[in-house]
Amino acid sequence: MKMTKLFVFLFVALFCVKASAQCALPIQQNFESNKIEDVCGALTGDITVASDYPYAGSYYLKINAPTGTATLDIQLDFLPTPPLVLRMFFRTRDFTMNTAAGNAVYLSDDGGAIWHQVTTMTPAPSNLNGDNTWGTVDYSLNIITAASGMGLDLNTSEFMIRFQADGTLSPSTIGIDNLYIGDQTENPLPISLLTFKATPGKNSVTLNWSTASEVNNDYFTILRSTDAKTWSDVATVKGAGNSNKVLPYSIIDTPGKGRYYYRLKQTDYDGKFELFYIVTALVGSASYDEAKLYPNVVPKGSSQPITMSLKNDQKVNLSKSGIYNMLEQKVSANMTLTESNEGQAVLISDYNNLPAGIYQVVVYYDNSSAASRDKLVIK
């Protein structure tokens, strides 16, 4: 009996950080107190307040699932008055590009007996690295609309929100920061960012972004890094202040040849700021000619061979060639030389473990800066 009690105690101590409790609205948590006991909600699994990448010196809630799942469950103490929104800045650290669909936000109207998935917490392919680095996303959800669309009962004291990291397929970590749950009219977004893109040129990078709306927006700052950890200011662009229409912005940066990371920072009139997701650009890369890939759209898990016909007859560098993700990181390299009706070709077969997304099949040549490429879509 004593050993049984000891086992139960250790299990609770390691995996149940805090019991469930109702959280009064609005909920605003940036975790800067660095105290896990200040987090409102029930935490299960490996959950800590951390200050590592990508915000050195800024704390966030780290939900880590090396195996199984880790969750934060928040029971809302409210009588809903639209528009009730959930906003947060979340990061997903994916170790193998085998991201679990269970990395997600869930809703429940029966105290957590049944959970309904609202959305996956997975960055876009351009932010999904598969190399133990972070992808970042700013996220906003109208809870009233989402719950109503699922037929959930909002007039209940058992309405809950779950944030889950899913490590059932591979280790997965989610970081949550700047969490806000409440009435949007009481805490409006400073800006609603539509796009943020980095387009490389021969010796420069063009940064374009656009907003759907702005509230008390003083200015934007473009930050640049060579390692996605240490950042420096590149330029400051005046904001519109208040706007309810789409506004485009653009600058040109000339950093020299190399790979660069960029992120957008927005600052209010009162000095408060918000950081947005990271984009990347490779300046001075090889000159490409378009090749012909067939098929160029394949289902996830397919083992169908893919052939790329090359217009270039130079000697292929197979060790450098391969399938690259949207950050131009090689994710597969198994290619063999063959021939097509148009001449030289390569055969690609090692891609069946790649997740759905958009990729580039790139073939490099010996003693040349030229390369051939074509887009591959895995559905």
N, C-alpha and C positions, 0 to 999 in steps of 0.2 A: 504493500500500500504506500509506503514512504517513497519508493522509487517511482511509482506512478505519479504521485503528487509532484515530485521533483521534475519529471519529464513534462508534465503539463505546465509547470511554472516556467521552465526554459522555453517551451514552445511559445507561450504568451509573450515572454520577454523579448524573444527574437523576432517574432512575426506579427505581433499585434501591438503597434506602437501606442495607439490611443483608441478608446471606445467611441462609439457613435454619439453625436450630439447635434441638436438643431443649431444651425448657424443663422443669425439674424441678418437680414439684408439692410443696407448693401454690404456685400463681402468684398473687401479690398485688401489684398495681401501681396506684398512685394518681398516678404521673407527676410527683410533687412535686419530683423532682430537676431537672426541666426539661432533661433530657438525652435526646435521641432514642436515643443509643447504649445507654441503660439499658433500653430496651424489648426484652423477649425475644420473638423471632420474626422472620420475614422480612417486610419492608415494601416494597411496590411502589406507586409513584405519588407523589402529592403528600401526604405524611404528615409532620406536625410535632407537637411538643409546644407547646401554646398556652395562653394564660391570658385570652382575651377572654370575651365573654358566653357563658353566663349566670353564671359564677363569677369575678368580678373577684378576681384575686390567687390563684386556685386553678388549678393546671395540669391539663390533660387531653390525651388523644391525639386529634388532629384529622385525620380521614381525608377528604381533599377530592378530589372527582371532577368538575371542570368539564366534562370529556368522558370517555368511556371508563369505566374502573373503577380504583379504588385499593383495595389489600387489605393486611391484616395476617394472616399465616399463622403459627400456633403449632403446632409439633410437640411432642406431649406425651411426656415420658419417665416412663412409669408402667406398673404392672401394676394394672388397675382393681380397686378394692374399693368396692362400693356403700356409701353413696350419693355418687357423684361429681357435683358440681354446677358450673355456670357461673353467676356472678352479675355484674352490672355495672349501672351507671347510664349509659344512652346517650341522646344527643340527636340528632335528625335536623333539619337545616336544609334546608327545601324552598323553592325559589325560585319555583315556578310552579304548585304543587299538582298537578303531573304526576309524582308520586313513582314512581320505578322500583321494580318488585318485586324487583330485584336488590340493593336495600339490605337485606342479610340476613346471618344466621349460617349457615355451612356446615360439614359434617363430611366427613372423608375417611379411609378406612382403607388407602389405597395410596400415601401420600406426596404426595397432591394431584393424582394423575392424573385422578381422577374426584371431583367435589364433589357432595354431597347437601345441598340446602337444608333447614334445620331450621325457620327462622322468618324473617319479614321484620322488619327494624328500621324500622318505620314507626309513629309515634304514632297514637293514636286520632283520629277526626275533630275532636274538641274541642281537640286539641293540634296540628293540622295547619293552618298559617296561610296558606301560599302567598305570604308577603310578606317572605321572607328573614329571618324570625325563627325561633327554635328551638322545637321541640316536645320534650318530655322524657318518658322512660319508665324506671321501675325494672324490671329484667328478671332472671328466674331460670330456669334450665333444668337438668333432671336429665339429664346427658349419657349415663349408662348406659341410662336408659329410652329416650331419643331414638335412640341408636345401635342398640340392640337392636331397636327397632321398625322400623328401616330395614334390618335384616339385616346391619349392619356388624360387622366383626371387631374386637373390643376388645383381643384378645391379640396385638397387633402393635406393633412399634416405629415404624410409619409412620402412626399415628393422628394426625390434625391437625384443628385448628379454624381457620376463616377468618372474618374480619370484613370485609365489603365495602361500599364506597360505589359506587353505580352512577350514572354521569352520562351514560348512553347516550341517554336521552330528554330530560333537562334537567339543568343543574348540580345537584349534590347533595353535601352534607357531613354526615358522621357524627362525633360526638364521643363518646369512650368514657372513662369515669372509674370509679374504685373497682372495678377488674376483679379478680375472684377466681375461680380455678379450683382446686378441691380437694374435700376431704371436708367435707360440710356439718356433721358432728358436731364437727369441729375448729374451725369458725368459723361458728356458727349466726347466722342473721339476727336482729337485735335485735327487729324486728317484721315481721309479714307483713301488709301493708296491703291491705285488700279494696277500700275505696272512699274517695274524697275529693271532696266536692262543695261548690259554692258556689251557694246559691239566693237571688237578690235579692228584696227586698221593696220597699215604697214608699220607705222611708227607712233600710233596714237590709239586711244580708246574713247569712244563716244558713249556717254552716260545719258540715258533717257529715262524719265519717269513721269507719271501723270497722277493726278488726284481727282477723285469724284467730288470731294467736298473738303473744306478747310474751316477750322474754328480757332480763332486767336493764334494763327500760325505766323510766327515772326520770320523764321528763315530755315533753310535746309543746309546741311553740311554733308559733303561727300568725303568719306573716309577711305583710305587706301592701305593695303597691307600686302606683304609678300608671303606671309605664312598664315593668314587668317587669325592671328593672335595679337600681334602688335600693330596698332593703327595710327595713321597720321592724317591730318586734315589736308585735303586737296583743294577744295573750293567751298565758298559760301554763296548761296543763292537766296535772294529775298523771296519770302512767301507772299501769298495773296491776302493774308489776314483772315478774312472771312469770305467764303465762297460756297456756292451750291451748284457749280457747273464744272465740267471736266476742264482741267488746266494742264497743259504739257510743259515740261521743263527739260533742259538739255545743257550739258557742258562737254568740252573736249579736254581730255587729259593726255599729256605726252610724257609717259614715265620711262620710255626706252624699251628695249626688247626684254621679254620675260613673261612669267605668269603673275598676274595681279588679282587681288581680291578687293571688292568694293562693297561698301554698305552705306545706306542712307540714314542720316540722323535728322530729326525734325525737332525744332525748339520753339516753345510758346513765348508769348510776350512776358510771362512771369518767370521765365528761365527753366521751366520744366521741359524735359526732352523725351523723345521716344526713338529707339533704334529699330531699324527694319532689317530684313533678311540680306544674306550675302549673295553676290553674284561674282562671276569670275571672267577673266579675259586673258587670252594668250596673244601677246604682241610679237610680231616678227616671226610668226610660225611658217611652216613650209607652204609653198604655193601648191594648190590642189587642182587636179583636173577631175571632172565628174566621171565616175565609172558606172557600170550597169550591174545592179545587184538583183538577183532573182532566186526565189521570191524575196521581196523586201518587206512583206508583212507576214508574220508567222504567229501561231498561237503559243502561249506560254507553255513550256514543257515539251515543245516539239523537238523531234530529232531529225526532221527533214533536212537534208544537205542544202546549203545555200551556195550559189556560185556567183562570183563577181568577175565580169569580163573587163579587162584592162585595155585602155587605149595606148598605154605606155609600154614599150617593148624592152625597157631597161631591166637589169637584174633585180629581182625582188628581195628585199631585206625581211625575211620571215620573222626573225627574232624581234624586230621592232613593230611589225604589223600586228593588227588584231582588232577586236571590238572595243570601242571606247564609249564611256558614258558621256553625259552632257557637260561634265567638268574636264573632259579630255583625259580621263584616267582609264588605263587599260583594264578591262574586266574579263577578257577572254583572249587567248592567243593561239588557239589550235587551228592553223591553216596549212593547206598543202597546195602545191602548184599543180595546175592542170591546164587544159586548153579548151577554148570555145570556138565557135564559128568566126568570132572576131579576132582570134589570136590568143595571147596569153591570158590566163585566168587563175583565180585562186578558189579553193573549195573550203567552206567554213562549216564545221560540224559541232564544235564545242560551244553551245549556247543554251542548251536546254535547262540549265539551272539558273539562268538570269531571270529576274522579275520583270513583270510587264513594264514597258517604258519605251523611250526613244533613244536610239544609239547611233553611232557612226562606225561603219566598217572602214578602216583606214589601212591602205597598203603603202608602205614606204619602199624606196629604192636605194640600192647601194650607190655611194659616191654622187648623191644628188639631193637637192633640197626639195625636189618635187615629190608629190604623193598623190594617190588616187583615193577617192572615198565615195560612199553612198550611204543614205539613211536606211536604218533597219528599225522596224516597229515590231515590238513584241506585245501582243494583246493578251 
